[in-house]
Amino acid sequence: MTSKSYVVQMNANGLHGHGVVNGKAAGGAPRGRQGNDVHQVSVNTGPHHAAKARSRRQRWDVRPSEMAVKTRNPIRAIVDGMKLTPNPEKAMIALSIGDPTVFGNLPTDDSVHQALKQAVESQRYNGYAPSIGYQKSREAVANFYNSPLAPLEAKDVVLTSGCSQAIELCINVLSNPGDNILIPCPGFSLYKTIAVAVGVNVKLYNLLPKQSWEVDLEHLESLIDEKTSCLVLTNPSNPCGSVYSKEHLQGILKLASKHCLPILADEIYGDMVFPGCTFHSLATLSSDVPILSCGGLAKRWLVPGWRMGWILIHDRNNVFGSEIRQGLVKLTQVILGACTLVQGALESILLNTPQHFYHSTTSFLKANSEICFKELSTVPGLTPVMPSGAMYIMVGIDIDHFPGFENDVDFTERMVMEQSVFCLPTTVFDYPNYFRIVVTVPEEMMLEACARIRQFCQHHYRPHSQDSSELDQ
Ligand SMILES: *Cc1c(COP(=O)(O)O)cnc(C)c1O
């Protein structure tokens, strides 16, 4: 991309004027404002009129906004409230963190690393990119995900700061305050965090653990009303590790089609499925339901810190039309999303990551899941559900057989105190009495953790739920 076309595109996108300093922005940080805004600000708040007319305050009273107060990440809210004091005699094993890089056993591929190095050294990616991302990088994503069943071009791709921002933009472009979105239960907590902060309601549709966490379609349909702005589907799933069959996805699409409901498909774990399983991207199965598919580099390429995500706009019947696309573009103009260095590396990453890298990651995840599933299947009071993809395994707690504990939060808290093993209680996903284990940990650590979980359960398990007299013996 030449620097000339770069400048032209910046202007065409209505982005910030270079060199314009907004006097109100602390530290003069560019905020993506247009020159116009600066002009208006100085007209409306000129120093001569402001001081007298508006100063009614007698004392300091600075409070967080309603939006800040309403913004709540349930993982932090619940985990930070837990008493997590490990047993000093046992090294802590955290099976709770959904970051595949923390143990150092799953580095990204060297080609990914090299691509970023080259982008840095080229010195071509130090400036602002268009708010939706460089044309070339968007083209690379479009080519990577293009398929005859769901064609994609660069114009259908918006680059974002991680998949999280992609999800945020999609919810915001489709929903007004008072609308509702349908989200999975158990499900990734970010959807609710984003929605509630902007006054959008959430309705939780049930997933069925006995059917490999498929969607309860009847329940889902019963929740749809005229205020429903979109259906959020996570496939493969965090926290469940489930991967839906073609038939099941078709069933969901049929409902969406019947009720004219657009879908936000969170496919950050797309293709991250165990050898032997098949991932079907939702858009390849429908020719009428408009779908915003969100993804990114974080999980499949094992670089969550690089903050590269994307929205793929699938809209073959022109339901979204230009208005939704324009809406997305406008939302990206508030804060430029994707880091330009990673954008510069993106084409090379998508072209050059070898198949064996993807395969070795998913083989590892499968092997580790099988170890965990096998070990915990024979632990009294626990019911693990074997995953087919992503990086998690859900484990049910037969809480009636653990009279010493009230719920999953209590249970996992005590497991830290006694065994120094921390599993995430699924109350953080609005779904009690399970815990989620991250299967990216090294194999020896997984084995050790499972042995300690077994010890813990053997100690606290009571065959008959009413028999609570031996408590704390
Ligand atoms: C990790 C994750 C994301 C967020 O991805 P980032 O690119 O790190 O923002 C989104 N959705 C699900 C289901 C995830 O597990």
The ligand as a MOL file (V3000), in Angstrom:
LIG
                    3D

  0  0  0     0  0            999 V3000
M  V30 BEGIN CTAB
M  V30 COUNTS 15 15 0 0 0
M  V30 BEGIN ATOM
M  V30 1 C -11.3690 -15.6080 24.0740 0
M  V30 2 C -12.7230 -15.3950 23.5030 0
M  V30 3 C -13.0690 -14.1980 22.8480 0
M  V30 4 C -12.1870 -12.9810 22.8690 0
M  V30 5 O -11.1520 -13.0070 22.0070 0
M  V30 6 P -10.1130 -11.7920 21.9530 0
M  V30 7 O -9.6330 -11.8420 20.5460 0
M  V30 8 O -9.0470 -12.1050 22.9400 0
M  V30 9 O -10.8270 -10.5390 22.2650 0
M  V30 10 C -14.3350 -14.0960 22.2850 0
M  V30 11 N -15.2260 -15.0970 22.3710 0
M  V30 12 C -14.9400 -16.2520 23.0170 0
M  V30 13 C -15.9850 -17.3040 23.1100 0
M  V30 14 C -13.6920 -16.4160 23.6250 0
M  V30 15 O -13.4420 -17.5330 24.3100 0
M  V30 END ATOM
M  V30 BEGIN BOND
M  V30 1 1 1 2
M  V30 2 1 2 3
M  V30 3 2 2 14
M  V30 4 1 3 4
M  V30 5 2 3 10
M  V30 6 1 4 5
M  V30 7 1 5 6
M  V30 8 2 6 7
M  V30 9 1 6 8
M  V30 10 1 6 9
M  V30 11 1 10 11
M  V30 12 2 11 12
M  V30 13 1 12 13
M  V30 14 1 12 14
M  V30 15 1 14 15
M  V30 END BOND
M  V30 END CTAB
M  END
